[in-house]
Amino acid sequence: MRMLFGLIGLLLTLLIVVWLVRTQLSAQVGISGSSSAADARGDEGQPASAALKQFKQSLDKALKAHPASVPE
């Protein structure tokens, strides 16, 4: 009985994860479709990949910077 409840819980968790992934992917497809429409009107913002690249560069830069000394 305990194993059955564990299996049901695992299946429910898997279904929730699959549902969340599908909603996120459909949201990204909607964003990429709207960004191509924005490119036709003119560049109103950064594409997601460029924004991600800029974020990664700023994160790397922040990690390489020396932390400010904090008085104790």
SULMOGI-V694129 format. One line per field, one symbol per residue. ss: DSSP state (H for helix, E for strand, - for the rest). phi: phi as a letter, one per 30 degrees, with the letter a starting at -180 (. if undefined). burial: b if it has 9 or more other ideal C-beta (glycine too) atoms within 8 Angstrom, else e. Layout:
ss=???
phi=???
burial=???
This chain:
ss=-HHHHHHHHHHHHHHHHHHHHHHHHHHHHHHHHHHHHHHHH------HHHHHHHHHHHHHHHHH--------
phi=.ddddddddddddddddddddddddddddddddddddddddkdcaddddddddddddddddddddddddcdc
burial=eeeeeeeeeeeeeeeeeeeeeeeeeeebeebbeebeebeeeeeeeeebeebeebeeeeeeeeeeeeeeeeee
